[in-house]
Amino acid sequence: MRRREKPSASPDYVFIGTLAALVVFGLVMLASASSDLAKDKFGDSFYYLKRQLLHGLLPGVIGFLIGAFIPYRTWERFATPLLITSIILLLLVFTPLGLMSHGARRWVNIYGFVFQPAEILKLTFFVYLSAWMGKSKKRGKSFSEGFLPFLFLIGLMGALLVLQPATTTAILILVVAALMYFTAGARLTFLGGAILLAALVIGLVIYRTPYRLERVITFLNPGRDAQGTGYHIDQAQIAIGSGGIFGVGYGKSTTKLHYLPEPIGDSIFAVIAEELGFIGATGAIAAFVLFTARGLMIGRRARDAFGGLLATGFTALIGLQAFVNIAAISGLVPLTGLPLPFISYGGTALAVFLAMCGIIANVSRYKRT
């Protein structure tokens, strides 16, 4: 019988404190960003906030506590069944249980419980990758035992996501998977080949689908259709610019109801910048930078390869998604539709991210000696 390992340290309280600050800030900003919209659609200014608390924060806190107190090595034993379950859930979006919204099938409704399987995949896929890569260093060096299975895994996940379509989520997962593959000691030739192949496939997908191609063209020339494809980014930049240094004041955004698309989703950073100004927006960015730096440090100090890959993968996923959201809404990259972690409306995403953070906190208790 394997001897149960005991933690060698307390959890990383800087990481946990930064996470708590982001979650509280997110709820406060969601209350402001959603109030007018909720009042107009449902007659209740706190409709979206209540749903975020019930369907996101509550299960998220439970997930965080489970992740924080169950030794992280436990998840290694369940990596394969968790991944298989996630794949089944992804396939369900293409059945009558799947829900269509804004031209995409990304939700599943099981007895009134609505969630996004792609968000759950973010957790289970990286648990599986961490377990698979952490078992043998040969998988980073071997073509047949490492590179080909890795290509199959990311290809399968990417295909299931692109078909929804959730292209940006697929790209995000592929980028983080490549980072983990590199961290696990992969040969640079293998890594470069995987990146090149993924870039070619993604480029072909974008070229063959008009709405994706239109996003890229609009990014390169935002003024070509200010009332059409360029409207979203145009209104977002107006909101950001209107905030100035100190902002117009909490709850006083003038763009969030009638002008700014998705003010509670991928555009919520524009509401933050308008209401809290450059100071508030910079503070939010600084919190994400601290969160990411601390999480990556936990991964570097982890006791074993599995723990290090888990913390690195989860942290990189959250940090990169935050960067892409903020960069997109600021006009630095094409619009993606990715929500801002811990802040944008979305119960499944908040619950999954908090569960990830619970596991990272547990990894921080088992430092390398």
N, C-alpha and C positions, 0 to 999 in steps of 0.2 A: 504493500500500500504506500502510495506517495505521501511523503510528509507534507503537511499543510504549511505553506510559507506564511510567515507573519510580516506585516508591514514594517519597514525599517524607519519610517518617518511619518510626520503628520502630512495631511494633504496640502497642496500648494494654495495657501489662503489668498495670495495675490491673484492667482488665476480665478479662484472662486469669487472673490470680491469684484473683480472686473466683470465677470459674467453676470453677477447680480446687478451691477450698475447698468449694464447693457439691457437686461431684461426689464428692469424698472423704467429706464428711459424709454424703451420701446413701447411699453404700455401707456406711458404718459403721452408720448407723441401720437400713438394710434388713437387715443381718446380725442386728441385735437384734430388730427387729419380726417377722422371718420365722422365727427359729430354732425356736421352739416349734411353730409351724404346720408347718414343713418336717419336723421330727422326727416329729410325729404322723402326717402324711400319707405321707411318703416314707422315714422312717427315717434321714434325713440332715439335720442342722441347717443345713447350708450349701447345700441344694439350690437355693433361690431366688437366693442370692447368686452361686452359680456360673453360673446361667443368665443373670443380669444382667450378669456380667462377660463371658460368651461372646457373648451375643446383643445386648447393649446397649453396654457400654463398648468392646469391641474394634472393632466396626464404627463406633461413634461417634468413637473416636480417629482412625480412618482418615478418616472424613468430615470431622472437624475439620481434619486436616492438609491434605486436599485443598482445603477451603474457605479455609484460611489462606494457602496458597502459590500457588493459581491466582488471577490477577488477577480481581477481582469482576466486571469488565465482560464477562468471558467468558460468564457465566451469562445475560447479556442475549440472546445469540445463540441459546441453547437454551431460552428461556422457553416458547415455544409447544409444541414437542415434549414438554417435561417436563410441562406442564399436561395435554396430551392423554393422555400415558401414565398420569398420576394418575387421570384420569377413567375410563379403561379399567379400572384396578385397582379403583376404587370400584364399578364395575358388576360386577366379578367376585364381589363379596360376595353378590350375588343369584343366582349360578350354583352348580352343585354344588361348585365350589372354595371357596365361602364356608362359614365355620364359625359355628354358632349357640352362644352362651354367655350365660346369664342372660337369655334372651329377646331377645337382640340379635344381628344379623349384622354384625360389625365386623371380622372376621378373614378372611384368605385363606390357604389352604394350597396352595402350589405345590411339589410334589416334597418335602414334609416341611418346607419353609421357611414358617413361620407368621408373619404380620405384619399390622399394621393400616394399610390404605391411607389412612385419614383422617389419620393422623399424617404420612404422606408428603405428603399434600395441603397440609398447613400450610406446608411448605417451598416446594413448586412453585407453589402459587397466589399466594403473596406475591412470588415471583420474577417471575411473569407480571405481576401488578399493578404492581410497581415498574417493569418494562420498559414496560408500556403507558402508565402515567401519566407516566413520566419523559420520554417522547418528545415530548410537546407540552403546553404550558400550556393550550391551547384545550380539552383534555379536562376540565379542571376548570370551565370556563366555558360550554361548549356543551351544549345539551340533547340534540341528536341525536348528536353525536360523543363526548360524555362521559357524560352522565347515563343515557341509555337503555342503552348497552352495559354500564355499570357495574351497573345494576339486573339486566340479564340474567345477568351473570357471577355476582353474589352469589346471585341467585335459583336458578341451576342448581346451584351448590355447596351451597347451603342445602338444596335439595330432596333431593339425593343423600345428604346426611348425615342429615336427619330421617327418611328412609325406613329407615335401618339398624336402630333409631333411634340417633342420636347428637346429640340436640337441643342439649345444652350446647356441644358442640364447634362446631356450626353457629352458635350465638349468638356464641361467642367469635370465630370467624373473621369474622362479619359486623361485629362491633364494631371489630375491628382494621382491617378493610377500610375502614370509615367513617373511622377515624382517619387512615389513609393518604390517603384521598380528600380529607380536610380539609387535610392537610399538603401535598398536591399543588396546593392553591389552589382547591378547589371552592367554588362559591357556597353560602352558608349556606342558601338556599332549597332547593337541590338536596339538600344534606346532610340538612336537616330532613325533607324529603319521603321520602328513603330510610329514615331512622330511623323515621319514623311508619309507613310501609308495613311495614317489618320487624317493628315492635312489634305491629301489628295481625295479621299473619300468624302470628307466634309465639304471641300470645295466643289466637288461634283454635285453633292446634295443641294448646296446653296444655289448653284448655277441652274439646276433642273427644276427648282421650285421658285416661282415668280415672287411670292411675298418675302421669302428670305433674301433673294437677290435685291429686291427693292429696298430692304433695310440697309444693305451694304452701300447701295448707290446713294441713298439718302444721307448716310453718314459721310460719304465722300463729298457730297454736294448738298448740304442741308437746306439751302435756299431755293432749290429747284421746284419744290411743291410745299410751300409753307402752310397751306390750308389742307393738305392731304397727308402724304406720308411723312412730311417734315413737321407736322403740327405738334406731335407729342414732344419731341425734343425742343422745339421752339418755345412751347409753353413752360417746359421744365426750366429752361435757361432764363426765361423771364422771371419765374418764381425765385430762382437762386439769386439772380441779380437784384431783385427787389428787396432782398433781406439786408443788403449792406453789411456793415460791421456788426451791429448789435441786433438786427432783425426788427420786424414790425410788431413783435410781441406774441406771446403764446396764445394760440387760438384765433389770431387775427389775420390769418392768411386769406387773401382775396381770390386766389386762383384755384383752391382745392375743390370747390363745388362745381363751378360752371366751366372752367377752362382746362384744368390740369387732368389728363387721363390717368386713371389708376392711382389716385392720391393715397390710397391705403395699401397699395401693392408696390410695384417696382418704382413708383414715383415718390415714395414717402420721404426720401432724402431731400427732394426739392422743397417739400413742406417744412422740413427741419431747417433748411438754409434760409427760407423766407421768414419764418417766425423767430428763429434764434440767431440768424445772421451768421457771419463768418466765424464768430467766436463759438457759437453752438455747433456749427457744422464741423469745425476743426476739432472740437472736443470729442464729438462722436467718432471721427476718424482716428483720433489719438487712442480712444478706448479700444477700437478694433486692432490697432497696431500693437498695443500692449497685450491684448488677449492673444493675438497670433504669436508674438514673440515668446510669451510665457508658455504657451502650449507647445511650441517647437522645442523650447528648452526642456520641457518635461519629457518629450520624445527622445531628446539627445541623452538625457540622464537615466532613462528607463533601465530596469535591471536586465531585460533580455530583448531579443529582436522582435518578438511578438508585441510586447508592450510599446517599444519604440516606434514600430510601424503603425500601431493603432493610434497613438497620440499624434504622430506626425500626419497621418492621413486625415484624421478628423479635423485637426487644427487647420491644415492646409485647405481643406474643403471649405470650412466656414470663412477663413480669412480671404481666400480667393473669391468666393461668392460675394462677400462684402465689397471687395475691391472692384469686381466687375459691375456690380449694381451701381456703385457711386460713380465709377468712371463712365458708364453708359448714360446715366441721367445727367452727367456733366458735359456730355458731348465728346468724350475722349475715345470711346469705342462705340460700335454700333449698338443700338438698343437691343436688349436681350430678353426682357421679360422676367429675369431672375429677381426674386424678392430680396430685401435686405435682411440678413439673419437677425433674429431676436426682435426686430422692429416692425417689419411689414406684416400685414394681416395674413394669417394662414395657420390654422391650428396644427395640422400634421407636421409642417416644417418646424414650428416652435418646439413641439413635443420631441421630435427626433433630434434636433440640435441639442436640447437639454439632456437627453439620454446620452448622446455622444460626450457631452461635457462631464457627465457623471463618471463615465468610463475613464476619461482623461484624468479626472481628479483622483480616481483610484490608482491609475498608473503612477501618479506623482507620489504615492505613498510607498512605492517599492523602488527606491533609488538604487543605482549601481553602487556596489561597495568596493 
